[in-house]
Amino acid sequence: MKETLPSYEAMMPVVLKVLADGIPRPLREVFDRVCQHYAFTPQQLAEALPSGRQTTLRSRVGWAKTYLVKAGLIAQPKRGICVITARGKAALASGLPIDNRYLAQFGEFVAFTQAPSEGAGNARQIVAPLSEQPQPDQASTPQEHIEQALAAINRSLADDLLAEILGLSPRFFEQLVVDLMVAMGYGGSAQEASHTTRYSSDGGIDGIIKEDKLGLDSIYLQAKRYTDRTVGSPEVQSFAGALDRYKARKGVFITTSGFSREAQEYVGEIEKRIVLIDGTRLTALMIEHNVGVSTRQVFAIKALDTDYFSEE
């Protein structure tokens, strides 16, 4: 069972306690000491945000630090260095819960939580303190909220992609598979590097694509559209047999459904290299490589450029 990680708010007093001795500490040391306090398991330490670019714990410790800095409980005298302030020591001595509600008493923090007024240029409007705003997931940081929303949008898009694929012809699906491989960087352009085999006599092969632009090797493709069944070991074995007829060593079997456990075990036991791509992975790759999708809107999340502020 997956263990729930503490929220960034729950980490605020722990971050302060790590700094309680007044010694300035690098943020990486603060993070290590917070992890030691909680005695996180390797699985918890490795848990990543939906984007995979940062661990959940580093995100939450970082946001706890940011909120404490904005409220004046922590100062950063130098880049990457944290030290507790008199206000922070007073917060620990008060014995009160240190969370967003506590931080909302400080004007600096309230200013930090203000939202820009739409269409008002640089003007800003006061919003309710964070503790009074509806928050569906109190554990999540703002970055996590964004990434969770993006993941939900992509899950919905994946469902739409599968519905579209299943509504079109098998021939279209075969071409889609080739287009995806080209988009992933195999063989160069669609005209030069790939082709679908003849629909009536493919011999168990639905497409052939060059592995590289020079055509030093080829990858053979099989594409199956299924909705109510998984691809079993016999079908994957048949595909492997088709590779033998072409004296091929590499193949990709793509389906809109899934593969049985026996099929997955079979490809791990044979000498040939056969990659199995199920419907979930297929749509994820289509979204990642912009096949059958287009960008509707772009949001830029900006961070401090530390190199710019270096005087070395």
C-alpha positions in Angstrom: 0.0 0.0 0.0 1.3 3.4 -1.0 2.3 5.5 2.0 0.9 9.1 2.1 3.5 11.8 2.1 3.2 14.8 4.5 1.9 17.9 2.9 4.1 20.9 2.4 2.2 22.7 5.2 2.9 19.8 7.6 6.6 20.2 6.7 6.7 23.9 7.7 7.4 23.4 11.4 9.9 20.6 10.6 11.8 22.9 8.3 11.9 25.6 11.0 13.1 23.1 13.6 15.9 22.0 11.4 17.0 25.7 11.4 16.2 26.3 15.0 19.9 26.5 16.1 20.4 29.6 14.0 23.1 28.1 11.8 22.7 29.0 8.1 22.3 25.8 6.2 22.2 25.0 2.4 18.8 24.0 1.2 20.1 20.5 0.3 21.1 20.0 3.9 17.7 21.2 5.1 16.1 18.7 2.7 18.3 15.9 4.0 17.5 16.7 7.7 13.8 16.9 7.0 14.0 13.5 5.4 15.9 12.1 8.4 13.2 13.5 10.7 10.5 11.6 8.9 12.6 8.5 8.2 11.2 8.3 4.7 11.4 4.9 2.9 13.4 4.6 -0.4 10.0 4.4 -2.2 8.8 7.7 -0.7 12.1 9.4 -1.5 11.8 8.2 -5.1 8.2 9.2 -5.7 8.1 11.7 -8.5 5.7 14.4 -9.7 3.6 13.5 -12.8 6.2 15.3 -15.0 9.0 13.1 -13.6 11.3 16.1 -13.5 11.4 16.3 -9.7 10.6 14.2 -6.7 7.5 15.0 -4.7 9.4 15.4 -1.5 11.9 18.0 -3.0 8.9 19.9 -4.4 7.1 20.0 -1.0 10.2 20.8 1.1 11.0 23.5 -1.4 7.5 25.0 -1.3 7.5 24.9 2.5 10.7 26.8 2.5 9.3 29.3 0.0 6.2 30.0 2.1 8.2 30.4 5.2 10.6 32.8 3.5 7.6 34.9 2.1 6.2 35.1 5.6 9.5 36.2 7.1 10.1 33.2 9.3 13.2 32.2 7.2 15.8 34.5 5.5 18.1 33.6 2.7 21.2 35.7 3.1 22.9 34.1 0.1 21.7 32.0 -2.8 20.7 28.5 -1.6 21.3 29.3 2.1 18.5 29.4 4.7 18.5 30.7 8.3 15.8 31.1 10.8 14.7 34.7 11.7 13.5 36.1 15.1 10.0 35.7 13.7 10.6 32.1 13.0 12.0 31.4 16.5 8.9 33.2 17.9 6.7 30.9 15.8 8.3 27.8 17.2 8.1 29.1 20.8 4.4 29.9 20.4 3.5 26.3 20.2 0.8 27.1 17.6 0.4 25.1 14.4 2.6 26.6 11.7 0.7 26.4 8.5 -0.9 28.7 5.9 -3.4 30.0 8.4 -0.6 31.0 10.8 1.4 32.6 8.0 -1.6 34.7 6.9 -1.2 37.0 9.9 1.9 38.5 8.2 1.5 41.2 5.6 4.4 40.0 3.4 2.7 36.6 3.1 -0.7 38.1 2.3 1.0 40.2 -0.5 2.6 37.0 -1.8 -0.9 35.3 -2.0 -2.5 38.2 -3.9 -3.7 37.4 -7.4 -3.3 39.7 -10.4 -6.6 41.4 -11.4 -7.5 40.2 -14.9 -7.0 43.0 -17.5 -5.7 45.4 -14.9 -2.1 45.5 -16.0 0.2 45.5 -13.0 -2.6 46.1 -10.5 -3.3 43.4 -8.0 -6.4 42.5 -6.0 -6.5 41.0 -2.5 -7.7 37.4 -2.3 -8.7 35.5 0.8 -5.9 34.0 2.8 -4.9 30.5 1.6 -6.5 29.0 4.7 -9.8 30.4 3.6 -9.6 29.4 -0.1 -11.1 26.1 -1.2 -8.3 23.6 -1.6 -9.3 20.1 -3.0 -5.9 18.7 -2.0 -4.3 20.4 1.0 -1.1 18.2 0.6 -0.4 19.5 -2.9 1.9 22.4 -3.8 0.9 24.8 -6.6 3.3 23.0 -8.9 1.7 19.7 -8.1 -1.8 21.2 -8.7 -0.6 22.2 -12.2 1.0 18.9 -13.0 -2.0 16.9 -11.7 -4.4 19.0 -13.8 -2.2 18.4 -16.9 -2.1 14.7 -16.2 -5.9 14.7 -16.0 -6.2 16.6 -19.3 -3.8 14.1 -20.9 -5.8 11.1 -19.6 -9.0 12.6 -21.2 -7.1 13.3 -24.4 -5.8 9.7 -24.4 -9.4 8.4 -24.2 -10.4 10.6 -27.1 -7.4 9.4 -29.2 -8.4 5.7 -28.7 -12.0 6.5 -29.6 -10.9 8.1 -32.8 -8.5 5.3 -33.7 -11.1 2.6 -33.1 -13.6 4.5 -35.3 -11.3 4.4 -38.4 -10.1 1.7 -40.7 -7.4 -0.9 -39.8 -5.4 0.5 -42.7 -5.5 4.0 -41.1 -4.2 2.5 -37.9 -1.3 0.8 -39.7 -0.3 4.1 -41.2 -0.7 5.9 -37.8 1.8 3.4 -36.3 4.3 4.1 -39.0 3.8 7.9 -38.6 4.4 7.5 -34.9 7.7 5.7 -35.4 8.9 8.4 -37.8 7.8 11.1 -35.3 9.9 9.3 -32.7 13.0 9.7 -34.8 13.2 6.4 -36.7 14.4 6.6 -40.3 14.0 10.3 -41.1 11.1 11.4 -43.2 7.9 9.4 -43.8 8.7 9.4 -47.6 12.3 8.2 -47.3 12.3 6.0 -44.3 9.1 4.0 -44.0 6.2 2.4 -45.7 3.2 0.2 -44.9 3.1 -3.2 -46.5 0.4 -4.2 -49.0 -2.9 -4.6 -47.1 -3.8 -7.9 -48.8 -0.6 -9.8 -48.4 1.4 -8.5 -45.5 2.4 -12.0 -44.2 1.8 -10.8 -40.6 3.8 -7.6 -41.0 1.9 -4.3 -41.2 4.8 -1.9 -41.6 8.6 -1.7 -42.1 10.7 1.3 -41.0 14.3 1.9 -41.1 16.0 2.0 -37.7 18.2 4.9 -38.7 18.5 7.4 -41.6 21.1 5.3 -43.3 18.9 2.2 -43.2 21.5 0.0 -41.5 18.7 -2.1 -40.0 14.9 -2.3 -40.2 12.2 -2.6 -37.7 9.1 -4.6 -38.6 5.7 -3.5 -37.3 2.5 -5.3 -36.3 -0.7 -3.3 -35.5 -3.9 -4.7 -34.0 -7.0 -2.7 -33.1 -8.9 -4.5 -30.3 -11.4 -3.2 -27.8 -12.7 -6.3 -25.9 -9.7 -8.6 -25.8 -6.0 -8.6 -25.1 -3.2 -9.8 -27.4 -2.1 -13.2 -26.3 1.0 -15.2 -26.6 0.0 -17.1 -29.9 -0.4 -13.8 -31.8 3.0 -12.5 -30.6 4.6 -15.9 -31.5 3.0 -15.6 -34.9 4.6 -12.1 -35.3 7.9 -13.6 -34.3 7.5 -16.2 -37.0 6.8 -13.5 -39.5 10.1 -11.9 -38.5 11.9 -15.2 -39.3 10.5 -15.2 -42.8 11.9 -11.7 -43.4 15.2 -12.7 -41.6 14.5 -9.7 -39.2 15.7 -9.3 -35.7 13.6 -6.4 -34.4 9.9 -5.8 -34.2 7.3 -3.6 -32.6 3.8 -5.0 -31.8 1.3 -2.2 -31.1 -2.3 -2.7 -30.0 -5.1 -0.4 -28.8 -5.9 -2.9 -26.0 -3.3 -4.8 -23.9 -1.0 -7.8 -23.8 -1.5 -10.9 -21.7 1.1 -11.9 -19.1 2.1 -14.9 -21.2 2.7 -12.6 -24.2 4.9 -10.3 -22.1 6.9 -13.2 -20.7 7.3 -14.7 -24.2 9.1 -11.6 -25.6 11.5 -11.7 -22.7 12.5 -15.3 -23.4 13.3 -15.1 -27.1 16.5 -13.9 -28.8 14.7 -11.5 -31.1 14.0 -8.0 -29.8 10.2 -7.4 -29.8 8.8 -4.4 -28.1 5.1 -4.5 -27.0 3.2 -1.2 -26.9 -0.4 -1.3 -25.4 -3.1 1.3 -25.8 -2.0 3.3 -22.8 1.5 3.6 -24.0 0.4 4.2 -27.5 -1.6 7.3 -26.7 1.1 8.6 -24.3 3.6 8.4 -27.2 1.2 10.1 -29.6 0.8 12.9 -27.1 4.5 13.2 -26.4 5.4 13.2 -30.1 2.5 15.3 -31.4 0.9 12.6 -33.6 -2.8 13.2 -34.0 -2.8 16.1 -31.5 -2.1 19.8 -31.6 -1.1 22.3 -29.0 -4.1 24.4 -27.9 -2.4 26.6 -25.2 1.0 27.0 -23.6 1.7 28.0 -20.0 5.2 28.9 -19.1 6.4 28.2 -15.6 9.4 30.4 -15.0 12.2 30.0 -12.3 15.1 32.0 -11.1 18.1 32.0 -13.5 20.9 31.6 -11.0 23.6 31.8 -13.6 22.5 35.4 -14.5 23.0 36.5 -10.9 26.5 35.0 -10.5 29.3 37.5 -10.0 32.1 35.0 -10.4 
